[in-house]
Amino acid sequence: MLDPARLKALAHPMRRLMLRHLSMHGPATSTTLGELLDAKTGTTSYHLRQLEKAGFIEEIPERSTGRERWWRRTQALRDIRLPTPDRLAPEDRLVLDEFHRTNLAEDRELFERLPAAYLRDPRWVKTSRGLGRMTPEEFDEFFEAYVALLMKYNRPAEDAPPDARPMFIRMFALPADDE
């Protein structure tokens, strides 16, 4: 279960964009991320340190030289479980709310891109809608099976076949590299 400090690291929109870039494109420097996100290097450096402190990224020492530090996504914690509100202090519930708002804004943006992505190449866009009647135990089982399936196909860019594409998956899926 994600602790409040780690949750806070993921609740910031710029950090989410940085993690997305590192996940999709591999290692980058603070300068590279700053140029991509139209942010000052000091700002991106600060956010990278927060992500490192939370364990989501790590420096690549053999690639870093002098002031140029290279960062990569860690392989740990691809399956992030949120704490329930009753297990959080009142001040940490605000962080959970912000985390949900940030996720929802990101999902809305992806959902709005779906029709254009489908027109470009329908082979790479899938949607699924359904209705199921489940007990709480069955719903837990369904969710665990879904996460296990996602984890089965989640691999770093360097381990993926040449024709593999990063995919956003939210019970709808579209290419992540069309940005």
C-alpha positions in Angstrom: 0.0 0.0 0.0 1.3 3.4 -0.9 2.2 5.6 2.0 1.2 9.3 2.0 4.7 10.6 1.2 4.9 8.5 -1.9 1.3 9.3 -2.8 2.2 13.0 -2.6 5.1 12.5 -5.1 2.6 11.1 -7.6 -0.1 13.7 -7.0 1.9 16.5 -8.8 1.1 16.9 -12.5 4.7 17.7 -13.6 6.1 14.6 -11.8 3.5 12.5 -13.5 4.6 13.9 -16.9 8.2 13.2 -16.0 7.4 9.6 -15.0 5.4 9.2 -18.2 8.3 10.4 -20.3 10.8 8.2 -18.5 8.5 5.2 -18.8 7.9 5.7 -22.5 11.2 7.0 -23.8 13.8 5.8 -21.2 16.5 7.7 -19.4 16.7 11.5 -19.5 18.4 14.4 -17.8 16.8 17.3 -15.9 17.7 19.6 -18.9 16.0 17.3 -21.4 12.8 17.1 -19.3 12.9 20.9 -18.7 12.9 21.5 -22.5 10.1 19.0 -23.0 7.9 20.4 -20.2 8.9 24.0 -20.8 10.3 24.3 -17.2 13.5 25.6 -15.8 16.2 23.0 -15.0 16.1 23.9 -11.3 12.3 23.1 -11.2 12.8 19.7 -13.0 15.8 18.9 -10.8 13.7 19.5 -7.7 10.8 17.3 -8.9 13.3 14.5 -10.0 14.7 14.5 -6.5 11.2 14.2 -5.0 10.5 11.2 -7.3 13.9 9.7 -6.4 13.2 10.1 -2.7 9.8 8.3 -3.2 11.6 5.5 -5.0 10.0 6.0 -8.4 13.2 6.9 -10.3 16.9 6.4 -9.8 20.1 8.1 -11.1 22.2 6.2 -13.6 25.6 6.7 -12.1 27.6 5.2 -15.0 25.9 7.6 -17.4 26.0 10.7 -15.2 29.0 13.1 -15.5 29.7 16.3 -13.6 26.5 18.3 -13.4 24.7 16.2 -16.0 22.7 13.5 -14.1 20.7 10.9 -16.0 17.6 9.4 -14.5 15.5 6.3 -15.2 12.3 4.8 -13.9 12.7 2.1 -11.3 11.1 -1.3 -12.0 9.6 -1.4 -8.5 6.0 -0.5 -7.8 4.3 -0.7 -11.2 1.2 -1.9 -9.3 0.4 0.9 -7.0 -2.3 0.3 -4.4 -3.9 3.3 -2.7 -4.6 3.5 1.0 -8.3 3.8 1.9 -9.3 7.2 3.3 -9.9 5.8 6.8 -6.2 4.8 7.0 -5.0 8.3 6.3 -4.6 11.3 8.6 -7.0 14.1 7.7 -4.2 16.2 6.1 -3.2 13.2 3.9 -6.7 12.8 2.6 -6.2 16.1 0.7 -3.2 14.5 -1.0 -5.4 11.5 -1.9 -8.0 13.9 -3.4 -5.3 15.6 -5.4 -4.0 12.3 -6.6 -7.5 11.4 -7.8 -7.9 14.8 -9.5 -4.6 14.5 -11.3 -5.4 10.9 -12.5 -8.9 11.9 -13.7 -7.5 14.9 -15.6 -4.9 12.6 -17.3 -7.6 10.0 -18.1 -10.0 12.7 -19.6 -7.2 13.9 -21.8 -6.4 10.4 -23.0 -10.1 9.6 -23.6 -10.5 12.8 -25.7 -7.6 11.6 -27.9 -9.1 8.2 -28.5 -11.3 9.0 -31.6 -8.4 10.6 -33.5 -6.0 7.7 -32.5 -8.6 5.3 -33.8 -8.9 7.1 -37.1 -5.1 7.0 -37.5 -4.7 3.3 -36.9 -7.6 1.3 -35.5 -5.3 -1.8 -34.9 -3.8 0.1 -31.9 -7.0 1.3 -30.2 -9.3 -0.9 -28.2 -12.2 -0.2 -25.9 -14.3 -2.3 -23.7 -17.5 -1.6 -21.9 -19.5 -4.1 -20.0 -21.6 -4.8 -17.0 -20.9 -7.4 -14.4 -22.6 -8.4 -11.2 -20.0 -9.3 -8.6 -19.6 -9.9 -5.0 -16.9 -7.9 -3.2 -14.7 -11.0 -3.3 -15.4 -11.6 -7.0 -14.6 -7.9 -7.7 -11.3 -8.2 -5.8 -10.5 -11.4 -7.9 -11.4 -9.6 -11.1 -9.2 -6.6 -10.3 -6.3 -8.9 -9.3 -6.6 -10.8 -12.6 -6.7 -7.5 -14.5 -3.6 -6.2 -12.7 -1.8 -9.5 -13.2 -2.5 -9.3 -17.0 -1.2 -5.8 -17.1 1.9 -6.8 -15.3 2.5 -9.7 -17.6 2.8 -7.4 -20.6 4.5 -4.5 -18.8 8.2 -4.5 -19.7 10.8 -1.8 -20.0 11.5 -0.3 -23.4 14.9 -1.9 -23.6 13.3 -5.4 -23.2 10.5 -4.9 -25.6 10.4 -6.3 -29.2 11.2 -3.7 -31.9 7.5 -3.5 -33.0 6.2 -3.0 -29.5 4.6 0.4 -28.6 3.9 1.9 -25.2 0.1 1.7 -24.6 -2.1 3.7 -22.2 -4.5 1.2 -20.8 -7.6 2.3 -18.9 -10.1 -0.4 -19.9 -9.6 1.5 -23.1 -6.2 1.4 -24.8 -4.4 3.7 -27.2 -0.8 4.3 -28.2 1.2 6.3 -25.8 3.7 7.4 -28.4 1.3 9.4 -30.5 1.9 12.5 -28.4 
